[in-house]
Amino acid sequence: VMPALHSASIATSLLTSVGGATVIGPMLTGIAYPIQIAPLGAAVSDIVTFAALAAFQAGQMAEVKSA
């Protein structure tokens, strides 16, 4: 959680360039169903990652509802 958009952007850039991290986000929490937000300039690999995350989360929701 960051206090402002500019600090979140700086932290994301640092994690990506220095740490070699893969950024998945932004993520929304506290809603009934999981969603992913793909920015307009998202690369194909980003969209594939979002799709994989959505499939995983859908599977988890199906397990919870069937239990």
CHARMM internal coordinates of N, CA and C (Angstrom, degrees):
IC EDIT
DIST 1 N 1 CA 1.4508
DIST 1 CA 1 C 1.5247
ANGL 1 N 1 CA 1 C 107.02
DIST 1 C 2 N 1.3019
ANGL 1 CA 1 C 2 N 115.23
DIHE 1 N 1 CA 1 C 2 N 127.32
DIST 2 N 2 CA 1.4623
ANGL 1 C 2 N 2 CA 120.50
DIHE 1 CA 1 C 2 N 2 CA -178.59
DIST 2 CA 2 C 1.5294
ANGL 2 N 2 CA 2 C 109.96
DIHE 1 C 2 N 2 CA 2 C -115.79
DIST 2 C 3 N 1.3283
ANGL 2 CA 2 C 3 N 116.71
DIHE 2 N 2 CA 2 C 3 N 151.20
DIST 3 N 3 CA 1.4689
ANGL 2 C 3 N 3 CA 119.48
DIHE 2 CA 2 C 3 N 3 CA -177.05
DIST 3 CA 3 C 1.5313
ANGL 3 N 3 CA 3 C 113.79
DIHE 2 C 3 N 3 CA 3 C -73.02
DIST 3 C 4 N 1.3109
ANGL 3 CA 3 C 4 N 118.15
DIHE 3 N 3 CA 3 C 4 N -22.80
DIST 4 N 4 CA 1.4673
ANGL 3 C 4 N 4 CA 119.92
DIHE 3 CA 3 C 4 N 4 CA -178.12
DIST 4 CA 4 C 1.5266
ANGL 4 N 4 CA 4 C 109.64
DIHE 3 C 4 N 4 CA 4 C -155.38
DIST 4 C 5 N 1.3134
ANGL 4 CA 4 C 5 N 115.53
DIHE 4 N 4 CA 4 C 5 N 163.72
DIST 5 N 5 CA 1.4544
ANGL 4 C 5 N 5 CA 120.86
DIHE 4 CA 4 C 5 N 5 CA -176.99
DIST 5 CA 5 C 1.5275
ANGL 5 N 5 CA 5 C 112.37
DIHE 4 C 5 N 5 CA 5 C -63.23
DIST 5 C 6 N 1.3193
ANGL 5 CA 5 C 6 N 117.80
DIHE 5 N 5 CA 5 C 6 N -39.54
DIST 6 N 6 CA 1.4676
ANGL 5 C 6 N 6 CA 119.73
DIHE 5 CA 5 C 6 N 6 CA -177.86
DIST 6 CA 6 C 1.5290
ANGL 6 N 6 CA 6 C 111.73
DIHE 5 C 6 N 6 CA 6 C -66.98
DIST 6 C 7 N 1.3277
ANGL 6 CA 6 C 7 N 117.86
DIHE 6 N 6 CA 6 C 7 N -38.28
DIST 7 N 7 CA 1.4712
ANGL 6 C 7 N 7 CA 119.34
DIHE 6 CA 6 C 7 N 7 CA 178.50
DIST 7 CA 7 C 1.5241
ANGL 7 N 7 CA 7 C 110.94
DIHE 6 C 7 N 7 CA 7 C -69.70
DIST 7 C 8 N 1.3343
ANGL 7 CA 7 C 8 N 117.44
DIHE 7 N 7 CA 7 C 8 N -35.17
DIST 8 N 8 CA 1.4688
ANGL 7 C 8 N 8 CA 120.58
DIHE 7 CA 7 C 8 N 8 CA 176.47
DIST 8 CA 8 C 1.5211
ANGL 8 N 8 CA 8 C 110.55
DIHE 7 C 8 N 8 CA 8 C -66.07
DIST 8 C 9 N 1.3194
ANGL 8 CA 8 C 9 N 116.69
DIHE 8 N 8 CA 8 C 9 N -39.13
DIST 9 N 9 CA 1.4620
ANGL 8 C 9 N 9 CA 121.01
DIHE 8 CA 8 C 9 N 9 CA 178.88
DIST 9 CA 9 C 1.5255
ANGL 9 N 9 CA 9 C 111.25
DIHE 8 C 9 N 9 CA 9 C -65.17
DIST 9 C 10 N 1.3107
ANGL 9 CA 9 C 10 N 117.10
DIHE 9 N 9 CA 9 C 10 N -41.99
DIST 10 N 10 CA 1.4672
ANGL 9 C 10 N 10 CA 121.54
DIHE 9 CA 9 C 10 N 10 CA 179.03
DIST 10 CA 10 C 1.5310
ANGL 10 N 10 CA 10 C 109.80
DIHE 9 C 10 N 10 CA 10 C -65.26
DIST 10 C 11 N 1.3256
ANGL 10 CA 10 C 11 N 117.47
DIHE 10 N 10 CA 10 C 11 N -45.52
DIST 11 N 11 CA 1.4570
ANGL 10 C 11 N 11 CA 120.60
DIHE 10 CA 10 C 11 N 11 CA -179.72
DIST 11 CA 11 C 1.5301
ANGL 11 N 11 CA 11 C 111.23
DIHE 10 C 11 N 11 CA 11 C -63.14
DIST 11 C 12 N 1.3146
ANGL 11 CA 11 C 12 N 116.59
DIHE 11 N 11 CA 11 C 12 N -39.84
DIST 12 N 12 CA 1.4618
ANGL 11 C 12 N 12 CA 120.82
DIHE 11 CA 11 C 12 N 12 CA 178.22
DIST 12 CA 12 C 1.5185
ANGL 12 N 12 CA 12 C 110.89
DIHE 11 C 12 N 12 CA 12 C -63.13
DIST 12 C 13 N 1.3149
ANGL 12 CA 12 C 13 N 116.65
DIHE 12 N 12 CA 12 C 13 N -44.51
DIST 13 N 13 CA 1.4642
ANGL 12 C 13 N 13 CA 120.67
DIHE 12 CA 12 C 13 N 13 CA 178.70
DIST 13 CA 13 C 1.5240
ANGL 13 N 13 CA 13 C 111.60
DIHE 12 C 13 N 13 CA 13 C -62.33
DIST 13 C 14 N 1.3255
ANGL 13 CA 13 C 14 N 117.01
DIHE 13 N 13 CA 13 C 14 N -41.32
DIST 14 N 14 CA 1.4611
ANGL 13 C 14 N 14 CA 120.82
DIHE 13 CA 13 C 14 N 14 CA 178.65
DIST 14 CA 14 C 1.5248
ANGL 14 N 14 CA 14 C 111.82
DIHE 13 C 14 N 14 CA 14 C -64.45
DIST 14 C 15 N 1.3301
ANGL 14 CA 14 C 15 N 116.57
DIHE 14 N 14 CA 14 C 15 N -45.44
DIST 15 N 15 CA 1.4617
ANGL 14 C 15 N 15 CA 120.19
DIHE 14 CA 14 C 15 N 15 CA -179.97
DIST 15 CA 15 C 1.5269
ANGL 15 N 15 CA 15 C 111.52
DIHE 14 C 15 N 15 CA 15 C -63.00
DIST 15 C 16 N 1.3078
ANGL 15 CA 15 C 16 N 116.29
DIHE 15 N 15 CA 15 C 16 N -38.11
DIST 16 N 16 CA 1.4550
ANGL 15 C 16 N 16 CA 120.42
DIHE 15 CA 15 C 16 N 16 CA -179.07
DIST 16 CA 16 C 1.5160
ANGL 16 N 16 CA 16 C 112.10
DIHE 15 C 16 N 16 CA 16 C -71.01
DIST 16 C 17 N 1.3272
ANGL 16 CA 16 C 17 N 117.02
DIHE 16 N 16 CA 16 C 17 N -46.45
DIST 17 N 17 CA 1.4681
ANGL 16 C 17 N 17 CA 119.75
DIHE 16 CA 16 C 17 N 17 CA -174.44
DIST 17 CA 17 C 1.5254
ANGL 17 N 17 CA 17 C 113.17
DIHE 16 C 17 N 17 CA 17 C -81.47
DIST 17 C 18 N 1.3113
ANGL 17 CA 17 C 18 N 118.21
DIHE 17 N 17 CA 17 C 18 N -45.40
DIST 18 N 18 CA 1.4593
ANGL 17 C 18 N 18 CA 120.92
DIHE 17 CA 17 C 18 N 18 CA -175.87
DIST 18 CA 18 C 1.5324
ANGL 18 N 18 CA 18 C 111.80
DIHE 17 C 18 N 18 CA 18 C -83.24
DIST 18 C 19 N 1.3278
ANGL 18 CA 18 C 19 N 116.37
DIHE 18 N 18 CA 18 C 19 N -45.47
DIST 19 N 19 CA 1.4498
ANGL 18 C 19 N 19 CA 120.30
DIHE 18 CA 18 C 19 N 19 CA -175.37
DIST 19 CA 19 C 1.5093
ANGL 19 N 19 CA 19 C 114.85
DIHE 18 C 19 N 19 CA 19 C -89.24
DIST 19 C 20 N 1.3367
ANGL 19 CA 19 C 20 N 117.34
DIHE 19 N 19 CA 19 C 20 N -11.31
DIST 20 N 20 CA 1.4498
ANGL 19 C 20 N 20 CA 120.27
DIHE 19 CA 19 C 20 N 20 CA -178.00
DIST 20 CA 20 C 1.5192
ANGL 20 N 20 CA 20 C 113.06
DIHE 19 C 20 N 20 CA 20 C 68.46
DIST 20 C 21 N 1.3225
ANGL 20 CA 20 C 21 N 116.63
DIHE 20 N 20 CA 20 C 21 N 25.78
DIST 21 N 21 CA 1.4619
ANGL 20 C 21 N 21 CA 121.43
DIHE 20 CA 20 C 21 N 21 CA -177.30
DIST 21 CA 21 C 1.5175
ANGL 21 N 21 CA 21 C 111.24
DIHE 20 C 21 N 21 CA 21 C -75.44
DIST 21 C 22 N 1.3225
ANGL 21 CA 21 C 22 N 116.18
DIHE 21 N 21 CA 21 C 22 N 154.71
DIST 22 N 22 CA 1.4582
ANGL 21 C 22 N 22 CA 122.55
DIHE 21 CA 21 C 22 N 22 CA 170.83
DIST 22 CA 22 C 1.5185
ANGL 22 N 22 CA 22 C 106.96
DIHE 21 C 22 N 22 CA 22 C -100.50
DIST 22 C 23 N 1.3008
ANGL 22 CA 22 C 23 N 115.93
DIHE 22 N 22 CA 22 C 23 N 121.46
DIST 23 N 23 CA 1.4564
ANGL 22 C 23 N 23 CA 120.98
DIHE 22 CA 22 C 23 N 23 CA -176.78
DIST 23 CA 23 C 1.5219
ANGL 23 N 23 CA 23 C 108.88
DIHE 22 C 23 N 23 CA 23 C -90.75
DIST 23 C 24 N 1.3118
ANGL 23 CA 23 C 24 N 115.77
DIHE 23 N 23 CA 23 C 24 N 126.05
DIST 24 N 24 CA 1.4579
ANGL 23 C 24 N 24 CA 121.87
DIHE 23 CA 23 C 24 N 24 CA 174.81
DIST 24 CA 24 C 1.5192
ANGL 24 N 24 CA 24 C 106.27
DIHE 23 C 24 N 24 CA 24 C -119.65
DIST 24 C 25 N 1.2773
ANGL 24 CA 24 C 25 N 116.84
DIHE 24 N 24 CA 24 C 25 N 112.12
DIST 25 N 25 CA 1.4571
ANGL 24 C 25 N 25 CA 118.03
DIHE 24 CA 24 C 25 N 25 CA -179.67
DIST 25 CA 25 C 1.5007
ANGL 25 N 25 CA 25 C 111.83
DIHE 24 C 25 N 25 CA 25 C 160.48
DIST 25 C 26 N 1.2593
ANGL 25 CA 25 C 26 N 119.03
DIHE 25 N 25 CA 25 C 26 N -179.98
DIST 26 N 26 CA 1.4653
ANGL 25 C 26 N 26 CA 125.43
DIHE 25 CA 25 C 26 N 26 CA 5.94
DIST 26 CA 26 C 1.5158
ANGL 26 N 26 CA 26 C 111.64
DIHE 25 C 26 N 26 CA 26 C -70.90
DIST 26 C 27 N 1.3154
ANGL 26 CA 26 C 27 N 115.38
DIHE 26 N 26 CA 26 C 27 N 156.89
DIST 27 N 27 CA 1.4607
ANGL 26 C 27 N 27 CA 120.76
DIHE 26 CA 26 C 27 N 27 CA 179.17
DIST 27 CA 27 C 1.5276
ANGL 27 N 27 CA 27 C 108.39
DIHE 26 C 27 N 27 CA 27 C -118.48
DIST 27 C 28 N 1.3084
ANGL 27 CA 27 C 28 N 115.58
DIHE 27 N 27 CA 27 C 28 N 139.58
DIST 28 N 28 CA 1.4553
ANGL 27 C 28 N 28 CA 121.33
DIHE 27 CA 27 C 28 N 28 CA 175.61
DIST 28 CA 28 C 1.5148
ANGL 28 N 28 CA 28 C 108.49
DIHE 27 C 28 N 28 CA 28 C -103.94
DIST 28 C 29 N 1.3112
ANGL 28 CA 28 C 29 N 116.80
DIHE 28 N 28 CA 28 C 29 N 139.43
DIST 29 N 29 CA 1.4605
ANGL 28 C 29 N 29 CA 121.28
DIHE 28 CA 28 C 29 N 29 CA 177.62
DIST 29 CA 29 C 1.5172
ANGL 29 N 29 CA 29 C 109.14
DIHE 28 C 29 N 29 CA 29 C -126.10
DIST 29 C 30 N 1.3113
ANGL 29 CA 29 C 30 N 115.41
DIHE 29 N 29 CA 29 C 30 N 162.88
DIST 30 N 30 CA 1.4527
ANGL 29 C 30 N 30 CA 120.13
DIHE 29 CA 29 C 30 N 30 CA 175.66
DIST 30 CA 30 C 1.5213
ANGL 30 N 30 CA 30 C 114.34
DIHE 29 C 30 N 30 CA 30 C 86.87
DIST 30 C 31 N 1.3272
ANGL 30 CA 30 C 31 N 118.05
DIHE 30 N 30 CA 30 C 31 N 12.41
DIST 31 N 31 CA 1.4551
ANGL 30 C 31 N 31 CA 120.43
DIHE 30 CA 30 C 31 N 31 CA 176.96
DIST 31 CA 31 C 1.5260
ANGL 31 N 31 CA 31 C 108.43
DIHE 30 C 31 N 31 CA 31 C -113.51
DIST 31 C 32 N 1.3155
ANGL 31 CA 31 C 32 N 116.41
DIHE 31 N 31 CA 31 C 32 N 165.36
DIST 32 N 32 CA 1.4654
ANGL 31 C 32 N 32 CA 120.84
DIHE 31 CA 31 C 32 N 32 CA -172.93
DIST 32 CA 32 C 1.5244
ANGL 32 N 32 CA 32 C 113.22
DIHE 31 C 32 N 32 CA 32 C -67.49
DIST 32 C 33 N 1.3084
ANGL 32 CA 32 C 33 N 118.04
DIHE 32 N 32 CA 32 C 33 N -35.37
DIST 33 N 33 CA 1.4601
ANGL 32 C 33 N 33 CA 121.65
DIHE 32 CA 32 C 33 N 33 CA -176.41
DIST 33 CA 33 C 1.5335
ANGL 33 N 33 CA 33 C 110.22
DIHE 32 C 33 N 33 CA 33 C -124.55
DIST 33 C 34 N 1.3213
ANGL 33 CA 33 C 34 N 117.35
DIHE 33 N 33 CA 33 C 34 N 144.29
DIST 34 N 34 CA 1.4699
ANGL 33 C 34 N 34 CA 119.45
DIHE 33 CA 33 C 34 N 34 CA 179.14
DIST 34 CA 34 C 1.5289
ANGL 34 N 34 CA 34 C 111.07
DIHE 33 C 34 N 34 CA 34 C -73.06
DIST 34 C 35 N 1.3132
ANGL 34 CA 34 C 35 N 115.87
DIHE 34 N 34 CA 34 C 35 N 142.29
DIST 35 N 35 CA 1.4590
ANGL 34 C 35 N 35 CA 121.47
DIHE 34 CA 34 C 35 N 35 CA 174.97
DIST 35 CA 35 C 1.5178
ANGL 35 N 35 CA 35 C 108.65
DIHE 34 C 35 N 35 CA 35 C -135.76
DIST 35 C 36 N 1.3068
ANGL 35 CA 35 C 36 N 116.86
DIHE 35 N 35 CA 35 C 36 N 158.51
DIST 36 N 36 CA 1.4555
ANGL 35 C 36 N 36 CA 122.65
DIHE 35 CA 35 C 36 N 36 CA 174.24
DIST 36 CA 36 C 1.5228
ANGL 36 N 36 CA 36 C 107.51
DIHE 35 C 36 N 36 CA 36 C -122.77
DIST 36 C 37 N 1.3135
ANGL 36 CA 36 C 37 N 115.92
DIHE 36 N 36 CA 36 C 37 N 144.98
DIST 37 N 37 CA 1.4530
ANGL 36 C 37 N 37 CA 121.84
DIHE 36 CA 36 C 37 N 37 CA 179.84
DIST 37 CA 37 C 1.5221
ANGL 37 N 37 CA 37 C 107.59
DIHE 36 C 37 N 37 CA 37 C -114.43
DIST 37 C 38 N 1.3128
ANGL 37 CA 37 C 38 N 116.39
DIHE 37 N 37 CA 37 C 38 N 114.52
DIST 38 N 38 CA 1.4637
ANGL 37 C 38 N 38 CA 121.04
DIHE 37 CA 37 C 38 N 38 CA 177.56
DIST 38 CA 38 C 1.5232
ANGL 38 N 38 CA 38 C 108.23
DIHE 37 C 38 N 38 CA 38 C -99.20
DIST 38 C 39 N 1.3350
ANGL 38 CA 38 C 39 N 117.76
DIHE 38 N 38 CA 38 C 39 N 120.60
DIST 39 N 39 CA 1.4547
ANGL 38 C 39 N 39 CA 119.78
DIHE 38 CA 38 C 39 N 39 CA 178.43
DIST 39 CA 39 C 1.5270
ANGL 39 N 39 CA 39 C 110.94
DIHE 38 C 39 N 39 CA 39 C -66.34
DIST 39 C 40 N 1.3245
ANGL 39 CA 39 C 40 N 116.42
DIHE 39 N 39 CA 39 C 40 N 160.51
DIST 40 N 40 CA 1.4600
ANGL 39 C 40 N 40 CA 120.81
DIHE 39 CA 39 C 40 N 40 CA -178.07
DIST 40 CA 40 C 1.5240
ANGL 40 N 40 CA 40 C 112.91
DIHE 39 C 40 N 40 CA 40 C -57.54
DIST 40 C 41 N 1.3025
ANGL 40 CA 40 C 41 N 118.48
DIHE 40 N 40 CA 40 C 41 N -36.03
DIST 41 N 41 CA 1.4532
ANGL 40 C 41 N 41 CA 121.67
DIHE 40 CA 40 C 41 N 41 CA -177.98
DIST 41 CA 41 C 1.5165
ANGL 41 N 41 CA 41 C 114.26
DIHE 40 C 41 N 41 CA 41 C -93.31
DIST 41 C 42 N 1.3219
ANGL 41 CA 41 C 42 N 117.71
DIHE 41 N 41 CA 41 C 42 N 22.36
DIST 42 N 42 CA 1.4603
ANGL 41 C 42 N 42 CA 121.26
DIHE 41 CA 41 C 42 N 42 CA -176.02
DIST 42 CA 42 C 1.5262
ANGL 42 N 42 CA 42 C 111.13
DIHE 41 C 42 N 42 CA 42 C -65.97
DIST 42 C 43 N 1.3133
ANGL 42 CA 42 C 43 N 115.37
DIHE 42 N 42 CA 42 C 43 N 138.54
DIST 43 N 43 CA 1.4627
ANGL 42 C 43 N 43 CA 121.52
DIHE 42 CA 42 C 43 N 43 CA 176.97
DIST 43 CA 43 C 1.5221
ANGL 43 N 43 CA 43 C 109.32
DIHE 42 C 43 N 43 CA 43 C -79.35
DIST 43 C 44 N 1.3102
ANGL 43 CA 43 C 44 N 115.91
DIHE 43 N 43 CA 43 C 44 N 164.47
DIST 44 N 44 CA 1.4642
ANGL 43 C 44 N 44 CA 120.86
DIHE 43 CA 43 C 44 N 44 CA 179.50
DIST 44 CA 44 C 1.5250
ANGL 44 N 44 CA 44 C 110.33
DIHE 43 C 44 N 44 CA 44 C -58.72
DIST 44 C 45 N 1.3201
ANGL 44 CA 44 C 45 N 117.51
DIHE 44 N 44 CA 44 C 45 N -40.79
DIST 45 N 45 CA 1.4660
ANGL 44 C 45 N 45 CA 120.37
DIHE 44 CA 44 C 45 N 45 CA 179.86
DIST 45 CA 45 C 1.5283
ANGL 45 N 45 CA 45 C 111.34
DIHE 44 C 45 N 45 CA 45 C -63.14
DIST 45 C 46 N 1.3321
ANGL 45 CA 45 C 46 N 117.19
DIHE 45 N 45 CA 45 C 46 N -35.26
DIST 46 N 46 CA 1.4669
ANGL 45 C 46 N 46 CA 120.62
DIHE 45 CA 45 C 46 N 46 CA 176.74
DIST 46 CA 46 C 1.5312
ANGL 46 N 46 CA 46 C 110.57
DIHE 45 C 46 N 46 CA 46 C -64.73
DIST 46 C 47 N 1.3212
ANGL 46 CA 46 C 47 N 117.16
DIHE 46 N 46 CA 46 C 47 N -43.35
DIST 47 N 47 CA 1.4567
ANGL 46 C 47 N 47 CA 121.43
DIHE 46 CA 46 C 47 N 47 CA -178.72
DIST 47 CA 47 C 1.5252
ANGL 47 N 47 CA 47 C 110.32
DIHE 46 C 47 N 47 CA 47 C -66.65
DIST 47 C 48 N 1.3239
ANGL 47 CA 47 C 48 N 117.17
DIHE 47 N 47 CA 47 C 48 N -38.57
DIST 48 N 48 CA 1.4661
ANGL 47 C 48 N 48 CA 120.52
DIHE 47 CA 47 C 48 N 48 CA 176.43
DIST 48 CA 48 C 1.5340
ANGL 48 N 48 CA 48 C 110.00
DIHE 47 C 48 N 48 CA 48 C -63.94
DIST 48 C 49 N 1.3171
ANGL 48 CA 48 C 49 N 117.41
DIHE 48 N 48 CA 48 C 49 N -40.87
DIST 49 N 49 CA 1.4637
ANGL 48 C 49 N 49 CA 121.09
DIHE 48 CA 48 C 49 N 49 CA 177.23
DIST 49 CA 49 C 1.5134
ANGL 49 N 49 CA 49 C 111.09
DIHE 48 C 49 N 49 CA 49 C -62.46
DIST 49 C 50 N 1.3409
ANGL 49 CA 49 C 50 N 117.15
DIHE 49 N 49 CA 49 C 50 N -43.79
DIST 50 N 50 CA 1.4562
ANGL 49 C 50 N 50 CA 120.82
DIHE 49 CA 49 C 50 N 50 CA 177.98
DIST 50 CA 50 C 1.5286
ANGL 50 N 50 CA 50 C 110.72
DIHE 49 C 50 N 50 CA 50 C -61.75
DIST 50 C 51 N 1.3268
ANGL 50 CA 50 C 51 N 117.28
DIHE 50 N 50 CA 50 C 51 N -41.45
DIST 51 N 51 CA 1.4671
ANGL 50 C 51 N 51 CA 121.37
DIHE 50 CA 50 C 51 N 51 CA 179.92
DIST 51 CA 51 C 1.5313
ANGL 51 N 51 CA 51 C 110.72
DIHE 50 C 51 N 51 CA 51 C -64.85
DIST 51 C 52 N 1.3233
ANGL 51 CA 51 C 52 N 116.70
DIHE 51 N 51 CA 51 C 52 N -40.91
DIST 52 N 52 CA 1.4668
ANGL 51 C 52 N 52 CA 120.11
DIHE 51 CA 51 C 52 N 52 CA 178.61
DIST 52 CA 52 C 1.5261
ANGL 52 N 52 CA 52 C 110.66
DIHE 51 C 52 N 52 CA 52 C -65.58
DIST 52 C 53 N 1.3062
ANGL 52 CA 52 C 53 N 117.23
DIHE 52 N 52 CA 52 C 53 N -41.22
DIST 53 N 53 CA 1.4620
ANGL 52 C 53 N 53 CA 121.51
DIHE 52 CA 52 C 53 N 53 CA 177.73
DIST 53 CA 53 C 1.5288
ANGL 53 N 53 CA 53 C 110.34
DIHE 52 C 53 N 53 CA 53 C -63.78
DIST 53 C 54 N 1.3229
ANGL 53 CA 53 C 54 N 117.34
DIHE 53 N 53 CA 53 C 54 N -42.32
DIST 54 N 54 CA 1.4678
ANGL 53 C 54 N 54 CA 121.07
DIHE 53 CA 53 C 54 N 54 CA 178.98
DIST 54 CA 54 C 1.5253
ANGL 54 N 54 CA 54 C 110.61
DIHE 53 C 54 N 54 CA 54 C -63.10
DIST 54 C 55 N 1.3290
ANGL 54 CA 54 C 55 N 117.35
DIHE 54 N 54 CA 54 C 55 N -41.96
DIST 55 N 55 CA 1.4650
ANGL 54 C 55 N 55 CA 120.65
DIHE 54 CA 54 C 55 N 55 CA 179.20
DIST 55 CA 55 C 1.5224
ANGL 55 N 55 CA 55 C 110.77
DIHE 54 C 55 N 55 CA 55 C -64.28
DIST 55 C 56 N 1.3068
ANGL 55 CA 55 C 56 N 117.22
DIHE 55 N 55 CA 55 C 56 N -41.60
DIST 56 N 56 CA 1.4643
ANGL 55 C 56 N 56 CA 121.33
DIHE 55 CA 55 C 56 N 56 CA 178.40
DIST 56 CA 56 C 1.5231
ANGL 56 N 56 CA 56 C 110.74
DIHE 55 C 56 N 56 CA 56 C -62.40
DIST 56 C 57 N 1.3357
ANGL 56 CA 56 C 57 N 116.14
DIHE 56 N 56 CA 56 C 57 N -47.22
DIST 57 N 57 CA 1.4593
ANGL 56 C 57 N 57 CA 120.10
DIHE 56 CA 56 C 57 N 57 CA -178.83
DIST 57 CA 57 C 1.5305
ANGL 57 N 57 CA 57 C 111.29
DIHE 56 C 57 N 57 CA 57 C -65.47
DIST 57 C 58 N 1.3284
ANGL 57 CA 57 C 58 N 117.89
DIHE 57 N 57 CA 57 C 58 N -36.80
DIST 58 N 58 CA 1.4610
ANGL 57 C 58 N 58 CA 121.32
DIHE 57 CA 57 C 58 N 58 CA 177.23
DIST 58 CA 58 C 1.5270
ANGL 58 N 58 CA 58 C 110.33
DIHE 57 C 58 N 58 CA 58 C -64.16
DIST 58 C 59 N 1.3204
ANGL 58 CA 58 C 59 N 116.25
DIHE 58 N 58 CA 58 C 59 N -40.03
DIST 59 N 59 CA 1.4626
ANGL 58 C 59 N 59 CA 120.22
DIHE 58 CA 58 C 59 N 59 CA 176.91
DIST 59 CA 59 C 1.5093
ANGL 59 N 59 CA 59 C 112.36
DIHE 58 C 59 N 59 CA 59 C -62.99
DIST 59 C 60 N 1.3269
ANGL 59 CA 59 C 60 N 116.41
DIHE 59 N 59 CA 59 C 60 N -40.85
DIST 60 N 60 CA 1.4592
ANGL 59 C 60 N 60 CA 120.20
DIHE 59 CA 59 C 60 N 60 CA 177.85
DIST 60 CA 60 C 1.5269
ANGL 60 N 60 CA 60 C 111.31
DIHE 59 C 60 N 60 CA 60 C -64.18
DIST 60 C 61 N 1.3316
ANGL 60 CA 60 C 61 N 116.52
DIHE 60 N 60 CA 60 C 61 N -40.49
DIST 61 N 61 CA 1.4652
ANGL 60 C 61 N 61 CA 120.06
DIHE 60 CA 60 C 61 N 61 CA 179.79
DIST 61 CA 61 C 1.5298
ANGL 61 N 61 CA 61 C 110.45
DIHE 60 C 61 N 61 CA 61 C -65.84
DIST 61 C 62 N 1.3234
ANGL 61 CA 61 C 62 N 117.23
DIHE 61 N 61 CA 61 C 62 N -38.04
DIST 62 N 62 CA 1.4601
ANGL 61 C 62 N 62 CA 120.71
DIHE 61 CA 61 C 62 N 62 CA 179.70
DIST 62 CA 62 C 1.5223
ANGL 62 N 62 CA 62 C 110.26
DIHE 61 C 62 N 62 CA 62 C -65.63
DIST 62 C 63 N 1.3347
ANGL 62 CA 62 C 63 N 117.88
DIHE 62 N 62 CA 62 C 63 N -38.86
DIST 63 N 63 CA 1.4583
ANGL 62 C 63 N 63 CA 121.36
DIHE 62 CA 62 C 63 N 63 CA 178.05
DIST 63 CA 63 C 1.5257
ANGL 63 N 63 CA 63 C 111.47
DIHE 62 C 63 N 63 CA 63 C -64.31
DIST 63 C 64 N 1.3205
ANGL 63 CA 63 C 64 N 116.36
DIHE 63 N 63 CA 63 C 64 N -40.93
DIST 64 N 64 CA 1.4553
ANGL 63 C 64 N 64 CA 121.00
DIHE 63 CA 63 C 64 N 64 CA -178.65
DIST 64 CA 64 C 1.5300
ANGL 64 N 64 CA 64 C 109.91
DIHE 63 C 64 N 64 CA 64 C -67.25
DIST 64 C 65 N 1.3233
ANGL 64 CA 64 C 65 N 117.14
DIHE 64 N 64 CA 64 C 65 N -41.50
DIST 65 N 65 CA 1.4661
ANGL 64 C 65 N 65 CA 120.32
DIHE 64 CA 64 C 65 N 65 CA -177.64
DIST 65 CA 65 C 1.5274
ANGL 65 N 65 CA 65 C 111.39
DIHE 64 C 65 N 65 CA 65 C -71.08
DIST 65 C 66 N 1.3290
ANGL 65 CA 65 C 66 N 118.13
DIHE 65 N 65 CA 65 C 66 N -30.26
DIST 66 N 66 CA 1.4566
ANGL 65 C 66 N 66 CA 120.10
DIHE 65 CA 65 C 66 N 66 CA -178.59
DIST 66 CA 66 C 1.5320
ANGL 66 N 66 CA 66 C 112.49
DIHE 65 C 66 N 66 CA 66 C -82.61
DIST 66 C 67 N 1.3169
ANGL 66 CA 66 C 67 N 116.67
DIHE 66 N 66 CA 66 C 67 N -14.40
DIST 67 N 67 CA 1.4782
ANGL 66 C 67 N 67 CA 119.62
DIHE 66 CA 66 C 67 N 67 CA -178.30
DIST 67 CA 67 C 1.5020
ANGL 67 N 67 CA 67 C 112.69
DIHE 66 C 67 N 67 CA 67 C -81.77
END
COOR INIT
IC SEED 1 N 1 CA 1 C
IC BUILD
